[in-house]
Every structure is written in structure tokens, then in C-alpha cells.
Amino acid sequence: MPEYPVINYKPKLSGETDQPLHLQLVDLEKLNAEGYMRVVKHGGERGYHIKLVLNDKEAISLFVWNEKAFRGENTLARSYGVIPIEEIEVDEEEGDKLIAEGSYALRGGFLELRFDKSYDESVVKPGVVRFRLKLKGVKEYISPKHGHSTRPEYFLLAVKRGSRRG
């Protein structure tokens, strides 16, 4: 199993969880990865999951509450850490919807999302958006679905084309 950089954080809450702490606290500012990406809207949720495939067994799930990230605007994202690759799949019976597909590059705290195919252009238009990631902090809560959750939240700070910063 590959090792990932981890945020140095000691949880204040405790309880059952469905994901080891070191996989919840992957430090996206230090992670270098690239590959296939898809955007999924899960049934019953108001936001979107950006699923970044790491390898043939794992992916990272970044949750955004609105469409700002897809327009290249500053926004907030919550990392659900390293998830099994099967969780990038869309379950239409559960009300899931595939919004877009493409590729990503995560290097040195910068995230580039390339949307090659959009299945809902009112949400995502084909194109490229770039962000600098900045850790806002770690959110702890008890989730009915996942149990004790320790989730990093990041500011996605837009990097405009032609910018000298990045």
C-alpha cells in the first residue's frame, strides 16, 4: 500500500470510523499525483464530489458545495481522503449522476482540473481550471454514514491563466 503525506493532527473526538485516520488526513498540499478524474453528484447531496484517481485501487474524493470550482472561482473543498477505487462509480439507482470526466494534476500544492467531457454543461463546461490549495483546517464530526470523521478542508484559490504564481 502506498504511503501518502499526512497532516499532523490529533483528533479531539473519538469513535468508530470506516476509514483509517492516515487515509482521512492525506495532505493534498504535499501530495503529487495525476490521472483520471470525474465529477459525481450523489443522490441526496447538494454538492459534488471530484474523484481523483490515484492508482488502480485508490482515489481521493474532494467535496465542493457548489459549482464555483468548475468555473475556476475561489471556493472551499472538503477532502474525504483516500477511498477505494470502486467509490468513483456512479449508482444511478441511488440517484447518482455523472457530471463530467477528464484528468487532473496535483503538484506542489497546485491542482489542475481538465474537464474533457461534460454531461451537464449547466454545471461543468469543458475546459481547464487551476487552483492553489491552502489548508483551512480540519473538521471533525460524527457522520451517520461514516462514523467519526476527521476531514481536512481546503481553500481552492483560483490561479488565472498567465499568472506568474504557479
ABEGO torsion letter per residue (X at the ends): XBBBBBBBBBBABBEBBABBAAAAABBAAABBBBEBBBBBBBBGBABBBBBBBABAABBBBBBBABAAAAAGBBBBBBBAEBBBAAAABBBAAAGBBBABBEBBBBBGGBBBBBBABBABAAABBBEBBBBBBBBAEBBBBBBAAAEBBBBBBBBBBBBBBGBABX
